[in-house]
Amino acid sequence: QVQLVESGGGLVQPGGSLRLSCAASGITFSLNTMAWYRQAPGKQRELVALTTTGGSANYADSVKGRFTISRDNAKNTVYLQMNSLKPEDTAVYYCRAMPVGVRDYWGQGTQVTVSS
């Protein structure tokens, strides 16, 4: 059974930082492109960042220079370090695993709220 479990969300003031974690089980983690998405109220889910099996990373323009995605294949975990948070970063953040040639998987999401 595949499970993606996100953690690390919470309430933070503007300018603050959070680190999200997504622990995966039931998949060959190193063979998956891993990604973070977010969905704000009333908006479509959007890609925030992804890391490929080779370790390269891509980011949405809105988070470039502030967020960093990383992965630890030994721990089957992908991280999202979020710095200089803004109120517009408020959303539910989801982890997604994308293996080649088979269906993808989603976590249950973790709430991030940026507010003073």
Helices and strands as residue ranges (DSSP letters): E 3-7, E 10-12, E 18-25, G 29-31, E 32-39, E 46-51, E 57-59, E 67-72, E 77-82, G 87-89, E 91-99, E 105-106, E 110-114
